[in-house]
Amino acid sequence: MANASWLLRRWEPLLLVLIVLAGAWSASLSPYYLNLDQLLDSSRNFVIPGLLAIGLVPVVLTGEIDLSLGSILAVGTILLAKLALLGVPLGLAVVALVLVGGALGLLNGVLVARFGLPSLAVTLGTMGAYRGIAFIIGSEEGYTDFGPGYLWLGETSLRAILPVALVFFVLVVLLFALLVHFTVFGRRLFAIGGSIEAARFTGLRVTQIKIQTYVLSGVLAALAALVWIGQYGSARADNADGVILLVITAVVLGGVDINGARGTVLGVTLSVLLLGTLTNGMGLANVPGPTQTVVFGSLLVLSVLISNVIRWRTT
């Protein structure tokens, strides 16, 4: 038990060490890796999955999961394409985007929390359903005729150096860190993840809180669609297909117990940076995409194993 507690207290410093080691490995592959412009530009490797991972944290803290975030992002990109085609101003488009993302998250939350269905099965189903909606609305055609306003968040850099998307990611991290660790709502997430029965006994509205976490994750996935549009300049129904592996890996590798009740936003943020650094390094080393998938899948399995060992040693 002492060893497990030691590991829990030092998980985030360990992630910092791994980031440094991954950065050193990446730097050994290219003399241009440590260039400031390159480092800031490499944020493209982690901002979008990072936003999805941060949004997933409250859901996992309650002991649930959401596999549909990549599909919600795809619906968001198609929605933005349709609104841009109609000439809708960006402000109204963002409002519509938030409402649609929140509604899709709400449906997940109601099915899981209100009807008591298993979140793994529900969100696996909605992952396919939402992706299908994206294909029905957008067909298989890509849309690229976006105005500057729609592209601003994902493509603009402050003083031609600092990506606005990276600034947005940092602000989201700070907001969710405050929400999860310094509010009553955050304490309730940990209580529900620890024991639903005890949480209900103390009067917590478990169903309502779980639904709220799904709405939050849906909204953030939809906003990530706006970053996607700016970064890639196109909207397709297959956008972010397969990103959920990287997202869940970031959450679990960041120290969030997949069974709920333990984890920090800081840990997930560091995990996102580590995975982004590894992605950058593997890109420099010309590691094929399927091999990268094997690496991230292995990291997920290892993270779950470590998490369960810690849970076993601390109970």
C-alpha positions in Angstrom: 0.0 0.0 0.0 2.8 2.4 0.8 4.4 1.8 -2.6 1.1 2.5 -4.4 0.6 5.7 -2.4 4.1 6.8 -3.3 3.4 6.2 -7.0 0.1 8.2 -6.8 1.9 11.2 -5.3 4.6 11.1 -7.9 2.7 10.2 -11.0 2.7 13.7 -12.4 6.5 14.3 -11.8 7.0 10.9 -13.6 5.1 12.2 -16.6 7.3 15.3 -16.6 10.4 13.1 -16.7 8.9 11.1 -19.6 8.1 14.3 -21.5 11.7 15.4 -21.2 13.0 11.9 -22.3 10.6 11.9 -25.2 11.7 15.4 -26.2 15.4 14.4 -26.0 14.7 11.4 -28.2 12.8 13.6 -30.7 15.6 16.2 -30.7 18.1 13.4 -31.5 16.2 12.7 -34.7 16.3 16.2 -36.1 18.4 19.3 -35.4 15.3 21.4 -36.0 13.2 19.8 -33.3 14.1 22.3 -30.5 13.4 25.3 -32.8 10.7 27.4 -31.0 8.6 27.7 -34.2 8.7 23.9 -34.6 7.7 23.2 -31.0 4.8 25.6 -31.1 3.6 24.3 -34.4 3.8 20.8 -33.1 0.9 21.7 -30.8 -1.2 20.6 -33.7 -0.4 17.1 -32.6 -2.2 17.3 -29.3 -4.6 20.3 -29.1 -7.6 18.6 -30.6 -7.2 15.2 -28.8 -6.2 17.2 -25.7 -9.5 19.1 -25.8 -11.4 15.9 -26.1 -9.4 14.3 -23.3 -10.0 17.2 -20.9 -13.7 17.1 -21.7 -13.7 13.4 -20.9 -12.2 13.8 -17.5 -15.4 14.6 -15.6 -17.2 11.7 -17.2 -14.5 9.2 -16.2 -14.3 10.6 -12.7 -17.9 9.4 -12.2 -17.0 5.9 -13.4 -18.4 6.3 -16.9 -16.9 6.5 -20.4 -17.8 8.3 -23.7 -16.6 6.8 -26.9 -18.6 9.1 -29.2 -16.5 12.3 -28.8 -14.7 11.9 -32.2 -18.1 11.4 -33.9 -19.5 14.5 -32.2 -16.5 16.4 -33.5 -17.3 15.1 -37.0 -20.9 16.3 -36.7 -19.6 19.7 -35.6 -17.3 20.1 -38.6 -20.2 19.2 -41.0 -22.5 21.6 -39.2 -19.9 24.3 -39.6 -19.6 23.5 -43.3 -23.3 23.8 -43.8 -23.5 27.1 -41.9 -20.6 28.5 -43.7 -22.2 27.6 -47.0 -25.3 29.5 -45.9 -23.2 32.5 -45.0 -24.1 32.3 -41.3 -22.0 34.7 -39.1 -19.4 33.0 -37.0 -21.0 34.0 -33.7 -24.3 32.4 -34.6 -22.5 29.3 -35.9 -20.6 28.9 -32.6 -23.9 29.1 -30.7 -25.4 26.4 -33.0 -22.3 24.3 -32.6 -22.5 24.5 -28.8 -26.2 23.6 -28.8 -25.7 20.6 -31.1 -22.7 19.3 -29.2 -24.5 19.8 -25.9 -27.6 18.0 -27.3 -25.6 15.0 -28.5 -23.9 14.8 -25.1 -27.3 15.2 -23.4 -28.6 12.2 -25.3 -25.6 10.1 -24.1 -26.1 11.3 -20.5 -29.9 10.5 -20.5 -29.4 7.0 -21.9 -26.6 6.3 -19.4 -27.8 8.1 -16.2 -31.6 8.2 -16.6 -32.1 4.8 -18.1 -29.2 3.1 -16.3 -27.7 1.7 -19.5 -24.0 0.8 -19.6 -22.0 3.8 -20.9 -19.6 1.6 -22.9 -22.4 0.1 -24.9 -24.4 3.3 -25.2 -21.5 5.5 -26.4 -20.2 2.8 -28.7 -23.6 2.8 -30.3 -23.9 6.6 -30.5 -20.3 6.7 -31.8 -21.6 4.9 -34.9 -25.0 6.7 -34.9 -23.4 10.2 -34.8 -20.9 9.3 -37.4 -23.7 8.1 -39.6 -25.5 11.4 -39.1 -22.4 13.2 -40.2 -22.3 11.2 -43.4 -26.0 11.6 -44.0 -25.8 15.4 -43.6 -22.5 15.9 -45.3 -22.3 12.9 -47.6 -18.7 11.8 -48.5 -17.8 15.2 -50.0 -15.3 17.4 -48.3 -16.0 21.1 -47.8 -13.1 23.6 -47.9 -14.7 27.0 -48.8 -14.5 28.5 -45.2 -14.2 32.2 -44.6 -11.4 33.6 -42.5 -13.6 33.8 -39.4 -14.3 30.1 -39.3 -10.6 29.4 -39.7 -9.3 31.9 -37.2 -9.2 29.7 -34.0 -7.3 26.9 -35.7 -5.0 28.6 -38.1 -4.1 32.0 -36.5 -0.9 32.6 -34.4 -0.4 35.6 -32.1 2.5 37.7 -33.2 3.0 35.0 -35.9 4.4 32.6 -33.3 1.9 31.5 -30.6 -1.0 29.4 -32.0 -4.4 30.7 -30.8 -5.5 27.1 -30.6 -2.8 26.4 -28.0 -3.9 29.4 -26.0 -7.5 28.1 -26.2 -6.4 24.7 -25.0 -4.5 26.3 -22.0 -7.6 28.3 -21.1 -9.8 25.1 -21.2 -7.3 23.3 -19.0 -7.4 26.1 -16.4 -11.2 26.2 -16.5 -11.6 22.5 -16.1 -8.9 22.3 -13.4 -10.9 24.9 -11.5 -14.2 23.1 -12.1 -12.9 19.7 -11.1 -10.7 20.5 -8.2 -12.0 23.7 -6.6 -15.8 23.6 -6.9 -18.6 21.7 -5.2 -19.5 20.1 -8.6 -16.0 18.7 -8.8 -16.1 17.2 -5.3 -19.4 15.6 -6.2 -17.8 13.9 -9.3 -15.2 12.2 -7.0 -17.9 11.2 -4.6 -20.0 9.6 -7.3 -17.0 7.8 -8.7 -16.1 6.5 -5.3 -19.5 5.1 -4.5 -22.8 5.8 -6.2 -24.8 4.3 -3.3 -23.1 6.5 -0.8 -23.5 9.6 -3.0 -27.2 9.0 -3.3 -27.5 8.4 0.4 -25.9 11.8 1.1 -28.5 13.4 -1.2 -26.5 14.0 -4.3 -28.4 14.2 -7.6 -26.3 11.5 -9.2 -28.4 11.3 -12.4 -28.4 15.0 -13.0 -24.6 15.3 -12.3 -23.8 12.5 -14.7 -25.9 14.0 -17.4 -24.1 17.3 -16.9 -20.7 15.7 -17.4 -21.8 14.3 -20.8 -23.2 17.7 -21.8 -19.8 19.2 -20.9 -17.9 16.7 -22.9 -20.2 17.1 -25.9 -19.8 20.8 -25.9 -16.0 20.6 -25.8 -16.0 18.1 -28.6 -18.1 20.4 -30.7 -15.7 23.3 -30.0 -12.8 21.1 -30.9 -14.5 20.9 -34.4 -13.9 24.7 -34.8 -10.2 24.1 -34.1 -10.2 21.2 -36.6 -11.7 23.4 -39.3 -8.9 26.0 -38.8 -6.1 23.5 -38.7 -7.1 21.4 -41.6 -9.3 23.8 -43.6 -11.8 21.1 -44.5 -14.8 19.3 -43.2 -15.6 15.7 -43.9 -17.8 13.1 -42.2 -14.8 10.9 -41.4 -13.0 13.7 -39.5 -11.3 12.5 -36.2 -12.1 8.9 -37.0 -10.1 6.8 -34.6 -9.0 9.7 -32.3 -10.8 8.1 -29.3 -7.9 5.7 -28.8 -5.5 8.6 -28.3 -8.1 10.4 -26.1 -8.7 7.5 -23.7 -5.0 6.8 -23.6 -4.3 10.4 -22.6 -6.9 10.3 -19.8 -5.8 6.9 -18.3 -2.1 7.6 -18.8 -2.7 10.9 -17.0 -3.6 9.0 -13.9 -7.4 9.1 -14.1 -8.8 5.8 -12.8 -11.0 4.3 -15.5 -13.3 3.1 -12.6 -13.7 6.7 -11.3 -12.9 8.7 -8.2 -9.2 9.4 -8.8 -7.2 11.6 -11.2 -6.3 15.2 -11.9 -6.6 17.6 -14.9 -2.9 18.4 -14.5 -2.0 14.7 -15.0 -4.1 14.5 -18.1 -2.6 17.7 -19.5 0.9 16.3 -19.0 -0.2 13.0 -20.6 -1.5 14.9 -23.6 1.9 16.7 -23.9 3.7 13.4 -23.6 1.6 11.8 -26.4 2.0 14.9 -28.5 5.8 14.7 -28.1 5.8 11.1 -29.0 3.7 11.7 -32.0 6.1 14.4 -33.1 9.1 12.2 -32.6 7.6 9.3 -34.4 6.7 11.6 -37.3 10.3 12.7 -37.5 11.4 9.1 -37.4 9.0 8.2 -40.2 7.2 5.7 -38.0 4.2 4.3 -40.0 0.7 5.2 -38.7 -0.3 1.6 -37.9 2.9 1.3 -35.7 2.0 4.5 -33.9 -1.5 3.0 -33.2 0.2 -0.1 -31.7 2.3 2.2 -29.5 -0.7 4.1 -28.2 -2.8 1.0 -27.8 0.0 -0.6 -25.7 0.3 2.6 -23.6 -3.4 2.4 -22.9 -3.2 -1.3 -21.8 -0.2 -0.5 -19.6 -1.9 2.5 -18.1 -5.1 0.5 -17.2 -2.9 -2.2 -15.7 -1.0 0.3 -13.6 -4.2 2.0 -12.5 -5.8 -1.3 -11.4 -2.7 -2.3 -9.5 -2.8 1.0 -7.7 -6.5 0.6 -6.9 -5.8 -2.9 -5.6 -2.9 -1.8 -3.4 -4.8 1.1 -1.9 -8.0 -0.8 -1.0 
